[in-house]
Amino acid sequence: MYTRRAPDVRQNAGMLELAILGFLYDAPLHGYELRKRITALTGHVKPIAESTLYPAIKRLEKAGLLERATEPGSVAAPRHVLTLTEDGRRDLRRRLAEPVQRDITDENRWFTLLAFLRHLDDAAAQAAVLRRRLAFLEEPASFFHEGDRPLRAEELDDPFRRGILTIARATSRAELTWLRDTLTSLDG
């Protein structure tokens, strides 16, 4: 029998919070604009509902990581503009410098982390995060196995599974090249 697992709300909340902090690091935003930016970053994978975004904003506000100010609306009701506090800036940099392993191994979480890694001012700290991703990608992996042995695309008769492995391999090669080039430039 198939049992549906509940999503790891805490893990997903962490990535949403990272995106909120990351976008507010750039500039103060009102909730609607923040939601649009997060949706543009992650929406194809996990659309952000107001019922998810606003509780996350309230948690971050309660923790002292962001502040809310009310500004008069030009045509409509007043808007709440969100600004990152200095504690929020420090917290973002800590999250970027010390990502959990799932942030390194899960492609969607990795892209969210990568979108804001520039806010980590220290090139050595940026390089350390990239090295963790590089080490992960350099490990042999496959979606399909024969016993304990990972199968290569060429070994599969199923054209669709072969497609999955072919696409994954091409994507990994491109990312490995980018990681190595970027690490070379960060290392000076």
C-alpha positions, 0 to 999 in steps of 0.5 A, a space after each residue: 500500500 502506498 502511504 503519502 509522506 507529509 512534506 518536511 515543513 521545517 526543511 521547506 520553511 528553511 528554504 523559503 526563509 532563505 529566499 525571503 532573507 536573500 531578496 530582502 538583502 538586496 532591497 526592501 520589498 512589499 509582500 506582493 513583490 517578494 512573493 513574485 520574486 520567490 515564485 520566479 525563482 522557485 515557482 516552477 518547482 514549488 509555487 509559493 502561496 500567501 498562506 505559506 509566505 506570510 506565516 514565514 514573514 511573521 516568524 522572521 519578524 518575530 525573530 528580529 530578522 526583518 522589520 515591517 513598515 506601513 507605507 501609504 498606497 498610491 491607489 489602493 490600501 497601505 502597503 507593508 514594506 519589509 526590510 532586513 535587520 542587521 541580525 537578518 543580514 547576519 543570519 542570511 550569511 550564516 545560512 549561506 556559509 553553513 548549509 545543511 547537506 540537503 541544501 547541497 544535494 537537492 537540486 532545487 534547494 541548491 539553486 535557491 542557495 546559489 541564487 544568494 551565495 553572492 551575499 556571502 562576502 568571503 570568497 573562501 567561504 563561497 568556495 567552501 560551499 561550492 567544494 561541497 557541491 563539487 564533491 557531491 557531484 563527483 560521486 558516482 550516481 545513478 537513478 537505476 541500479 542492478 543490485 548495488 551497481 549503478 547503471 549507465 545510460 548505455 546499459 538501459 533498454 528503456 529509452 525513457 530511463 536512458 533519457 533521464 540518465 543522458 540528461 542528468 549526465 549532461 547537466 552534471 557535466 555542465 555544472 561540474 565545468 562551471 563549479 571548477 571554473 568558478 572555484 579557480 576564479 575564487 581561489 585567485 
